[in-house]
Amino acid sequence: MAHPTRLRILLIPVLLCAAPVLSSEAGDPFLRRSAAVEVVESAGPAVVNITTETEVQRRPFSRFGGDPFFDRFFRDFFEPGRPHTNQSLGSGVIIDREGHVLTNEHVVGRASRIYVTLADGREFDAALVGADPNNDLAVLRIEGGGDLPWVAPGSSAELMVGEPVIAIGNPFGLSNTVTTGVVSALDRSIRAEDRAFYGFIQTDASINPGNSGGPLLNAEGSLIGINTAIYQRAQGIGFAIPIDVAKRVVEELIEHGELAPVWIGLELQDLDPTIGEAMNLPRGTRGALIAEVVPGTPAAGSDLRRGDVIRKVNGREVQTARAFYAMLERATPDEALSLTLLRGGDRLSVETTTREIDPAAIDRMVVRLLGLELEPDEGGGFLVSGVAAQSGAAQVGFRSGDQLIRINGQLVGDRAALRRAVLGLRGRDRALLGVRRGNGRYHVTVPLS
């Protein structure tokens, strides 16, 4: 017979090994109800799938080797020219009790119809309230939704690298998909197509096409970012727009329908090596050189001076004048900016504030950059009323009476469109202008001053 003490010793490991099995068989929900589960249960109902329809013209029919007569006959006879409708998918999140939906601009841009589907299967039409391509943000409003679930925007100011996050969206059309990860990095800058984006949250939570516009949430269920899938080369990493940036833009979009262009009153040029050498700056110094400070603007009131070199804006490096202007395109009116400068051999920090740009400043930019004086045309566009001597426009042969209809592909049918197009010229070398003269239409490239 075994000794009693030895028997107890042998039984202990058996009981310890059996304990986890007994707990698992009991199905204790406490072990499975993680923070992610609770976040999905609370915030998930406010996440919507967005479907857009866009009408596009069919491509010209060509069956007879490019012969225009036969191609036209075949197209007119067999194809009535009806537009084709494309559909695309994205995500969004309801952010208030009025039914406003926050999403990406690239999800809804150019859509002729937008409708959203909630997690419970309800479907509603949605109207576009406003969109801002520079920040890739848009606001919709659900029509006739009644009492809807929503998630209030939180804060992205205190995010920590390594903290857990949850993304909810519609990747590849798979509705209400949840992915988890951590904050991989903060303040990331990426370039997508012809735009640069700054200040993104980087995460390893999977963000794929269809996730765009969906929420990024922290472990407490706070809305900290809006996911975006614009970076096609990303594998295993995703990016989100910080909610603190989105909140400023949302306020402007709901109130005005667009983000008003801003400035601080500076005219800039690139700091090339020749100028840097003349200023006795270290070799390789990059930045935006202040060429002019406009009186009565925030820049003049902040003691910014001609000859200062802007090196950073809010801690982000500025290597060219165009980079500085691109940062301003994403700013909202009355936003505080911290500029790091080189003045002589000294490094300075200057605080200033953005201001909505006024129409008179746009008129001055048109004259300074293009050499044109413009007047609105009753038929749309702008008539040239004067051409500055020795300007780029004068060099290519502009004259009074010409009608300006496009700038770099953008129609300039009214003052608002002209303002957007002209602001996009800052920091560039040349512009492609669409012009009507008499019965003819022309595209000409104009060097910018």
ZAMARGU-4260 file (C-alpha; in steps of 0.2 Angstrom, whole numbers, plus 5000, padded with zeros to 4 digits):
<rodrens>
0) 5000/5000/5000 | 5007/5017/4995 | 5012/5029/5009 | 4998/5042/5012 | 5010/5057/5010
5) 5017/5051/4994 | 4999/5048/4987 | 4994/5066/4991 | 5010/5072/4982 | 5006/5062/4966
10) 4988/5069/4966 | 4992/5087/4966 | 4999/5088/4948 | 4984/5079/4942 | 4972/5091/4950
15) 4982/5106/4943 | 4982/5099/4926 | 4964/5096/4926 | 4959/5113/4933 | 4960/5123/4916
20) 4950/5110/4907 | 4936/5111/4920 | 4936/5130/4918 | 4935/5129/4899 | 4921/5117/4900
25) 4911/5129/4911 | 4913/5142/4897 | 4916/5156/4909 | 4912/5172/4898 | 4923/5183/4909
30) 4939/5175/4901 | 4933/5179/4883 | 4925/5196/4886 | 4940/5207/4881 | 4940/5226/4879
35) 4939/5223/4860 | 4923/5214/4862 | 4915/5227/4873 | 4921/5241/4861 | 4914/5232/4846
40) 4897/5229/4855 | 4896/5248/4860 | 4903/5256/4844 | 4899/5243/4831 | 4881/5248/4828
45) 4887/5266/4823 | 4898/5260/4809 | 4890/5260/4792 | 4894/5253/4775 | 4894/5266/4761
50) 4889/5262/4743 | 4891/5275/4730 | 4885/5276/4712 | 4894/5286/4699 | 4888/5289/4681
55) 4902/5289/4668 | 4901/5290/4650 | 4905/5274/4640 | 4921/5274/4631 | 4920/5278/4612
60) 4916/5263/4602 | 4929/5258/4589 | 4927/5243/4578 | 4932/5248/4561 | 4951/5251/4564
65) 4948/5269/4570 | 4938/5275/4554 | 4928/5289/4561 | 4913/5288/4549 | 4910/5269/4552
70) 4914/5271/4571 | 4901/5285/4573 | 4888/5275/4562 | 4890/5259/4573 | 4890/5269/4589
75) 4874/5279/4585 | 4865/5264/4578 | 4869/5251/4592 | 4874/5262/4607 | 4862/5275/4612
80) 4875/5284/4623 | 4867/5279/4639 | 4879/5283/4654 | 4886/5268/4663 | 4885/5267/4682
85) 4900/5262/4693 | 4898/5256/4711 | 4911/5258/4725 | 4911/5253/4743 | 4918/5261/4759
90) 4915/5264/4777 | 4909/5278/4789 | 4904/5281/4806 | 4889/5291/4813 | 4896/5305/4825
95) 4881/5313/4832 | 4862/5312/4835 | 4858/5322/4819 | 4864/5308/4808 | 4880/5315/4802
100) 4892/5302/4795 | 4911/5305/4794 | 4921/5296/4780 | 4935/5299/4768 | 4933/5311/4753
105) 4939/5298/4741 | 4925/5286/4746 | 4911/5298/4740 | 4920/5310/4728 | 4911/5312/4712
110) 4896/5301/4717 | 4879/5304/4710 | 4870/5294/4723 | 4876/5288/4741 | 4867/5276/4752
115) 4872/5268/4769 | 4869/5252/4777 | 4869/5250/4796 | 4875/5235/4805 | 4856/5230/4808
120) 4853/5229/4790 | 4843/5246/4788 | 4847/5256/4772 | 4846/5274/4770 | 4850/5287/4757
125) 4863/5300/4762 | 4867/5318/4756 | 4884/5325/4755 | 4886/5339/4767 | 4904/5344/4762
130) 4920/5337/4757 | 4939/5342/4759 | 4951/5332/4747 | 4966/5340/4755 | 4962/5331/4772
135) 4953/5317/4763 | 4938/5319/4774 | 4919/5321/4770 | 4903/5323/4780 | 4887/5315/4775
140) 4869/5316/4783 | 4858/5301/4783 | 4841/5306/4777 | 4825/5300/4786 | 4835/5289/4798
145) 4826/5294/4814 | 4835/5288/4830 | 4852/5281/4826 | 4867/5274/4835 | 4882/5286/4836
150) 4899/5288/4843 | 4905/5305/4849 | 4923/5309/4842 | 4936/5307/4856 | 4954/5314/4856
155) 4970/5309/4848 | 4981/5320/4858 | 4987/5308/4871 | 4989/5292/4860 | 5004/5281/4865
160) 5014/5270/4853 | 5010/5252/4857 | 4992/5254/4864 | 4979/5243/4857 | 4967/5249/4844
165) 4952/5242/4835 | 4946/5245/4817 | 4929/5242/4810 | 4924/5243/4792 | 4919/5235/4776
170) 4935/5228/4768 | 4933/5220/4751 | 4914/5222/4754 | 4914/5211/4769 | 4903/5221/4780
175) 4906/5224/4799 | 4923/5217/4799 | 4933/5219/4815 | 4952/5220/4815 | 4964/5223/4830
180) 4981/5229/4832 | 4992/5243/4841 | 4997/5260/4837 | 5013/5257/4827 | 5019/5275/4825
185) 5012/5293/4826 | 5014/5308/4815 | 5018/5298/4799 | 5019/5307/4783 | 5015/5298/4766
190) 5013/5303/4748 | 4998/5296/4738 | 4997/5300/4720 | 5000/5319/4719 | 4996/5323/4737
195) 5006/5323/4753 | 4997/5319/4769 | 5005/5323/4786 | 5002/5317/4804 | 4994/5300/4801
200) 4992/5287/4815 | 5000/5271/4809 | 4993/5254/4815 | 4996/5236/4811 | 4977/5233/4812
205) 4972/5227/4795 | 4965/5242/4784 | 4961/5237/4766 | 4951/5244/4752 | 4933/5246/4759
210) 4939/5250/4776 | 4942/5268/4771 | 4932/5280/4781 | 4928/5268/4795 | 4933/5271/4814
215) 4949/5268/4823 | 4945/5265/4841 | 4955/5263/4857 | 4953/5250/4871 | 4941/5262/4880
220) 4929/5263/4864 | 4934/5282/4860 | 4934/5287/4842 | 4953/5292/4839 | 4955/5291/4820
225) 4947/5289/4803 | 4955/5274/4793 | 4961/5277/4776 | 4967/5265/4763 | 4975/5277/4751
230) 4993/5270/4752 | 4992/5256/4740 | 5010/5249/4744 | 5005/5246/4763 | 5007/5228/4768
235) 5003/5224/4786 | 5002/5242/4791 | 4987/5255/4789 | 4985/5273/4792 | 4971/5284/4800
240) 4968/5302/4801 | 4969/5308/4819 | 4952/5313/4826 | 4958/5330/4832 | 4962/5335/4814
245) 4945/5328/4808 | 4935/5337/4822 | 4941/5354/4815 | 4937/5350/4797 | 4920/5342/4802
250) 4915/5359/4810 | 4919/5368/4794 | 4911/5356/4783 | 4895/5356/4792 | 4894/5375/4794
255) 4901/5380/4777 | 4901/5364/4766 | 4920/5366/4762 | 4936/5370/4771 | 4939/5389/4768
260) 4957/5392/4761 | 4968/5400/4773 | 4985/5409/4773 | 4996/5419/4785 | 5002/5432/4773
265) 5018/5426/4766 | 5025/5424/4749 | 5039/5411/4748 | 5052/5404/4737 | 5063/5389/4738
270) 5080/5391/4746 | 5092/5385/4733 | 5110/5382/4736 | 5116/5399/4728 | 5104/5409/4740
275) 5110/5398/4755 | 5128/5401/4751 | 5125/5420/4750 | 5116/5419/4767 | 5131/5410/4774
280) 5119/5395/4779 | 5127/5378/4781 | 5128/5368/4765 | 5113/5358/4762 | 5101/5368/4772
285) 5083/5367/4765 | 5068/5377/4769 | 5056/5390/4762 | 5063/5408/4760 | 5051/5422/4765
290) 5051/5434/4750 | 5037/5445/4756 | 5027/5448/4771 | 5010/5456/4767 | 5005/5470/4779
295) 4990/5468/4790 | 4991/5449/4790 | 4995/5437/4804 | 5013/5435/4798 | 5016/5454/4799
300) 5009/5454/4817 | 5020/5439/4822 | 5036/5448/4817 | 5040/5437/4803 | 5053/5445/4791
305) 5058/5445/4773 | 5074/5434/4772 | 5068/5422/4786 | 5070/5404/4782 | 5055/5393/4788
310) 5062/5376/4793 | 5047/5368/4802 | 5029/5370/4804 | 5022/5362/4820 | 5037/5352/4821
315) 5036/5345/4803 | 5051/5349/4792 | 5048/5361/4777 | 5060/5358/4763 | 5052/5368/4749
320) 5039/5383/4747 | 5027/5370/4739 | 5028/5359/4755 | 5024/5374/4766 | 5009/5379/4755
325) 5003/5360/4755 | 5003/5361/4774 | 4992/5376/4774 | 4980/5368/4762 | 4975/5356/4776
330) 4974/5369/4790 | 4958/5377/4796 | 4954/5396/4799 | 4961/5402/4816 | 4972/5387/4818
335) 4988/5390/4828 | 5005/5387/4819 | 5022/5386/4827 | 5036/5390/4815 | 5054/5386/4817
340) 5065/5399/4808 | 5083/5403/4803 | 5086/5422/4804 | 5104/5425/4801 | 5113/5413/4811
345) 5100/5411/4824 | 5086/5398/4826 | 5069/5406/4832 | 5052/5399/4836 | 5037/5410/4831
350) 5019/5408/4834 | 5006/5414/4822 | 4988/5410/4817 | 4979/5406/4800 | 4966/5417/4793
355) 4954/5414/4779 | 4961/5422/4763 | 4951/5437/4756 | 4946/5440/4738 | 4958/5455/4736
360) 4973/5443/4740 | 4967/5431/4727 | 4967/5445/4714 | 4984/5450/4719 | 4990/5432/4717
365) 4983/5431/4699 | 4992/5446/4694 | 5008/5441/4703 | 5009/5423/4697 | 5000/5423/4680
370) 5002/5442/4675 | 4983/5443/4672 | 4969/5455/4677 | 4952/5446/4677 | 4934/5450/4677
375) 4920/5438/4679 | 4911/5433/4662 | 4892/5432/4662 | 4894/5415/4652 | 4906/5408/4665
380) 4924/5409/4667 | 4934/5425/4668 | 4938/5438/4654 | 4956/5445/4653 | 4955/5463/4656
385) 4974/5466/4657 | 4991/5458/4654 | 5006/5463/4664 | 5021/5467/4654 | 5035/5454/4654
390) 5024/5442/4663 | 5022/5423/4659 | 5005/5427/4651 | 5013/5441/4640 | 5026/5429/4635
395) 5014/5416/4628 | 5003/5430/4619 | 4988/5433/4631 | 4978/5448/4627 | 4963/5457/4633
400) 4946/5449/4629 | 4953/5431/4631 | 4942/5420/4642 | 4951/5410/4655 | 4941/5394/4658
405) 4953/5381/4666 | 4968/5381/4677 | 4978/5365/4678 | 4962/5356/4673 | 4951/5364/4685
410) 4936/5373/4679 | 4936/5391/4685 | 4917/5395/4683 | 4916/5406/4698 | 4926/5415/4712
415) 4926/5400/4723 | 4933/5389/4709 | 4946/5402/4704 | 4952/5404/4722 | 4955/5385/4724
420) 4964/5384/4708 | 4975/5399/4711 | 4980/5394/4728 | 4985/5377/4721 | 4998/5387/4710
425) 5008/5393/4725 | 5026/5385/4725 | 5025/5379/4707 | 5035/5384/4692 | 5021/5384/4678
430) 5003/5382/4675 | 4992/5374/4661 | 4978/5386/4656 | 4963/5383/4646 | 4958/5398/4636
435) 4944/5403/4623 | 4948/5416/4610 | 4934/5419/4597 | 4928/5402/4592 | 4944/5393/4596
440) 4950/5384/4612 | 4968/5382/4617 | 4979/5374/4631 | 4994/5384/4635 | 5008/5382/4647
445) 5012/5398/4657 | 5028/5401/4667 | 5024/5407/4684 | 5032/5422/4692
</rodrens>
